Amino acid sequence: MSEKSNATGGCLCRAVSFELRFPSKWCAHCHCGMCRRAHGAGFVTWAGFDEGHFEVTAGNDQLAWYRSSTAAQRGFCRRCGSSMLFQSSRWPGEMHVALGSIHGPIDRKPEANVCMDNHVDWMPVDQDLLSVKL
């Protein structure tokens, strides 16, 4: 865990950069099909931040949004395709940031597995974490 008051992150090609201010609200592994397909992974680890604790510091013109459902959108880099962000009307005022796009540790470790009913058998999972259904 980080004892710093902020962190930075961004996409693979460095066209998009952002800064985060701690504290984060939560951190969890999401196993839903949409997250798995959007990231090409067995699950995605997200950290939730108040929108006011998130700022794009470079490349706002390279940040694109895809409406993945009527209630949600996913942010990615137009140039390299890195999936980094998620917002939903289900969690107003929050920016969800893919942990893999953050440089270094944040202020907490993953606390839960979300949507385990969609978990893929080929991916090991920490069974000691809280299991949350959405």
BALOBA-1460 file (C-alpha; in Angstrom, 3 decimals):
// residues 134
<rec num="1" residu="m" x="0.000" y="0.000" z="0.000"/>
<rec num="2" residu="s" x="1.087" y="3.511" z="-0.727"/>
<rec num="3" residu="e" x="1.527" y="6.141" z="1.957"/>
<rec num="4" residu="k" x="1.679" y="8.903" z="-0.662"/>
<rec num="5" residu="s" x="-1.206" y="11.335" z="-1.046"/>
<rec num="6" residu="n" x="-1.542" y="10.825" z="-4.792"/>
<rec num="7" residu="a" x="-0.637" y="8.583" z="-7.721"/>
<rec num="8" residu="t" x="-0.295" y="8.897" z="-11.466"/>
<rec num="9" residu="g" x="-1.270" y="6.623" z="-14.301"/>
<rec num="10" residu="g" x="-2.043" y="6.418" z="-17.963"/>
<rec num="11" residu="c" x="-2.172" y="4.351" z="-21.104"/>
<rec num="12" residu="l" x="0.423" y="2.115" z="-22.748"/>
<rec num="13" residu="c" x="1.591" y="4.670" z="-25.348"/>
<rec num="14" residu="r" x="1.613" y="7.524" z="-22.785"/>
<rec num="15" residu="a" x="-0.747" y="9.671" z="-24.851"/>
<rec num="16" residu="v" x="-3.187" y="9.797" z="-21.892"/>
<rec num="17" residu="s" x="-1.994" y="10.573" z="-18.360"/>
<rec num="18" residu="f" x="-3.960" y="11.122" z="-15.187"/>
<rec num="19" residu="e" x="-3.481" y="11.911" z="-11.521"/>
<rec num="20" residu="l" x="-5.376" y="10.436" z="-8.574"/>
<rec num="21" residu="r" x="-5.726" y="11.834" z="-5.075"/>
<rec num="22" residu="f" x="-6.117" y="9.446" z="-2.144"/>
<rec num="23" residu="p" x="-8.063" y="8.190" z="-0.381"/>
<rec num="24" residu="s" x="-9.611" y="5.759" z="-2.809"/>
<rec num="25" residu="k" x="-13.136" y="4.573" z="-1.975"/>
<rec num="26" residu="w" x="-12.588" y="0.856" z="-2.591"/>
<rec num="27" residu="c" x="-10.614" y="-1.703" z="-4.636"/>
<rec num="28" residu="a" x="-12.050" y="-4.940" z="-6.075"/>
<rec num="29" residu="h" x="-11.650" y="-7.597" z="-8.759"/>
<rec num="30" residu="c" x="-14.574" y="-7.597" z="-11.239"/>
<rec num="31" residu="h" x="-15.311" y="-10.897" z="-12.981"/>
<rec num="32" residu="c" x="-18.257" y="-9.720" z="-15.116"/>
<rec num="33" residu="g" x="-18.273" y="-10.590" z="-18.803"/>
<rec num="34" residu="m" x="-18.146" y="-6.965" z="-19.954"/>
<rec num="35" residu="c" x="-15.017" y="-6.179" z="-17.928"/>
<rec num="36" residu="r" x="-13.346" y="-9.424" z="-19.026"/>
<rec num="37" residu="r" x="-14.034" y="-8.725" z="-22.707"/>
<rec num="38" residu="a" x="-13.097" y="-5.023" z="-22.509"/>
<rec num="39" residu="h" x="-9.692" y="-5.906" z="-21.026"/>
<rec num="40" residu="g" x="-9.082" y="-9.344" z="-22.563"/>
<rec num="41" residu="a" x="-8.450" y="-10.769" z="-19.105"/>
<rec num="42" residu="g" x="-9.863" y="-13.234" z="-16.577"/>
<rec num="43" residu="f" x="-10.933" y="-10.323" z="-14.362"/>
<rec num="44" residu="v" x="-10.179" y="-6.618" z="-13.946"/>
<rec num="45" residu="t" x="-9.040" y="-4.995" z="-10.723"/>
<rec num="46" residu="w" x="-10.686" y="-1.600" z="-10.263"/>
<rec num="47" residu="a" x="-10.149" y="1.162" z="-7.725"/>
<rec num="48" residu="g" x="-12.974" y="3.613" z="-7.110"/>
<rec num="49" residu="f" x="-12.275" y="7.325" z="-6.604"/>
<rec num="50" residu="d" x="-14.441" y="10.383" z="-6.092"/>
<rec num="51" residu="e" x="-14.584" y="12.165" z="-9.470"/>
<rec num="52" residu="g" x="-12.968" y="15.180" z="-7.820"/>
<rec num="53" residu="h" x="-9.952" y="13.009" z="-6.949"/>
<rec num="54" residu="f" x="-9.329" y="12.137" z="-10.616"/>
<rec num="55" residu="e" x="-7.829" y="14.474" z="-13.234"/>
<rec num="56" residu="v" x="-6.637" y="13.889" z="-16.793"/>
<rec num="57" residu="t" x="-3.280" y="15.689" z="-16.907"/>
<rec num="58" residu="a" x="-2.386" y="15.037" z="-20.567"/>
<rec num="59" residu="g" x="-4.062" y="13.711" z="-23.678"/>
<rec num="60" residu="n" x="-7.702" y="14.493" z="-22.943"/>
<rec num="61" residu="d" x="-8.175" y="14.634" z="-26.731"/>
<rec num="62" residu="q" x="-6.877" y="11.037" z="-26.943"/>
<rec num="63" residu="l" x="-9.288" y="9.766" z="-24.268"/>
<rec num="64" residu="a" x="-12.340" y="8.180" z="-25.888"/>
<rec num="65" residu="w" x="-15.482" y="6.817" z="-24.244"/>
<rec num="66" residu="y" x="-17.490" y="3.765" z="-25.297"/>
<rec num="67" residu="r" x="-21.042" y="3.415" z="-23.983"/>
<rec num="68" residu="s" x="-20.993" y="-0.268" z="-22.969"/>
<rec num="69" residu="s" x="-24.560" y="-0.229" z="-21.616"/>
<rec num="70" residu="t" x="-27.370" y="2.247" z="-21.051"/>
<rec num="71" residu="a" x="-25.919" y="3.009" z="-17.608"/>
<rec num="72" residu="a" x="-22.150" y="2.797" z="-18.173"/>
<rec num="73" residu="q" x="-19.240" y="4.021" z="-20.258"/>
<rec num="74" residu="r" x="-15.621" y="2.880" z="-20.535"/>
<rec num="75" residu="g" x="-12.652" y="5.163" z="-21.162"/>
<rec num="76" residu="f" x="-9.759" y="4.117" z="-23.379"/>
<rec num="77" residu="c" x="-6.889" y="5.616" z="-25.375"/>
<rec num="78" residu="r" x="-7.720" y="6.334" z="-29.035"/>
<rec num="79" residu="r" x="-4.105" y="5.702" z="-30.026"/>
<rec num="80" residu="c" x="-3.116" y="2.458" z="-28.255"/>
<rec num="81" residu="g" x="-6.523" y="1.152" z="-27.121"/>
<rec num="82" residu="s" x="-5.636" y="0.837" z="-23.426"/>
<rec num="83" residu="s" x="-8.788" y="0.394" z="-21.317"/>
<rec num="84" residu="m" x="-8.384" y="2.510" z="-18.202"/>
<rec num="85" residu="l" x="-11.650" y="3.967" z="-16.892"/>
<rec num="86" residu="f" x="-15.256" y="3.137" z="-16.082"/>
<rec num="87" residu="q" x="-18.200" y="5.323" z="-15.049"/>
<rec num="88" residu="s" x="-21.793" y="4.350" z="-14.338"/>
<rec num="89" residu="s" x="-24.985" y="6.066" z="-13.245"/>
<rec num="90" residu="r" x="-25.148" y="3.233" z="-10.713"/>
<rec num="91" residu="w" x="-22.231" y="4.892" z="-8.867"/>
<rec num="92" residu="p" x="-22.719" y="8.628" z="-9.483"/>
<rec num="93" residu="g" x="-19.770" y="10.852" z="-8.695"/>
<rec num="94" residu="e" x="-17.239" y="8.007" z="-8.927"/>
<rec num="95" residu="m" x="-14.454" y="7.304" z="-11.415"/>
<rec num="96" residu="h" x="-13.354" y="3.676" z="-11.532"/>
<rec num="97" residu="v" x="-9.734" y="3.269" z="-12.588"/>
<rec num="98" residu="a" x="-8.178" y="-0.009" z="-13.771"/>
<rec num="99" residu="l" x="-5.439" y="-0.767" z="-11.264"/>
<rec num="100" residu="g" x="-3.107" y="-1.908" z="-14.062"/>
<rec num="101" residu="s" x="-3.115" y="1.623" z="-15.503"/>
<rec num="102" residu="i" x="-1.915" y="3.198" z="-12.230"/>
<rec num="103" residu="h" x="1.846" y="3.641" z="-11.767"/>
<rec num="104" residu="g" x="2.732" y="1.947" z="-8.506"/>
<rec num="105" residu="p" x="0.629" y="0.988" z="-5.496"/>
<rec num="106" residu="i" x="-2.458" y="2.719" z="-4.172"/>
<rec num="107" residu="d" x="-3.683" y="3.228" z="-0.616"/>
<rec num="108" residu="r" x="-5.395" y="-0.172" z="-0.295"/>
<rec num="109" residu="k" x="-5.305" y="-3.746" z="-1.540"/>
<rec num="110" residu="p" x="-8.212" y="-5.483" z="-3.298"/>
<rec num="111" residu="e" x="-10.990" y="-6.113" z="-0.782"/>
<rec num="112" residu="a" x="-13.567" y="-8.082" z="-2.775"/>
<rec num="113" residu="n" x="-14.430" y="-10.223" z="-5.774"/>
<rec num="114" residu="v" x="-17.422" y="-8.892" z="-7.710"/>
<rec num="115" residu="c" x="-19.696" y="-10.900" z="-10.052"/>
<rec num="116" residu="m" x="-18.215" y="-14.282" z="-9.141"/>
<rec num="117" residu="d" x="-21.172" y="-15.928" z="-10.898"/>
<rec num="118" residu="n" x="-19.314" y="-14.950" z="-14.120"/>
<rec num="119" residu="h" x="-15.882" y="-16.142" z="-12.945"/>
<rec num="120" residu="v" x="-13.928" y="-18.207" z="-15.493"/>
<rec num="121" residu="d" x="-12.619" y="-21.564" z="-14.266"/>
<rec num="122" residu="w" x="-9.154" y="-21.109" z="-15.766"/>
<rec num="123" residu="m" x="-8.348" y="-18.081" z="-13.580"/>
<rec num="124" residu="p" x="-7.349" y="-18.653" z="-9.939"/>
<rec num="125" residu="v" x="-9.004" y="-16.327" z="-7.448"/>
<rec num="126" residu="d" x="-8.414" y="-15.285" z="-3.836"/>
<rec num="127" residu="q" x="-11.290" y="-17.008" z="-2.053"/>
<rec num="128" residu="d" x="-10.511" y="-15.133" z="1.185"/>
<rec num="129" residu="l" x="-11.869" y="-11.859" z="-0.225"/>
<rec num="130" residu="l" x="-15.455" y="-10.759" z="0.269"/>
<rec num="131" residu="s" x="-17.728" y="-11.900" z="-2.588"/>
<rec num="132" residu="v" x="-20.136" y="-9.217" z="-3.846"/>
<rec num="133" residu="k" x="-23.071" y="-9.664" z="-6.241"/>
<rec num="134" residu="l" x="-24.244" y="-6.676" z="-8.252"/>
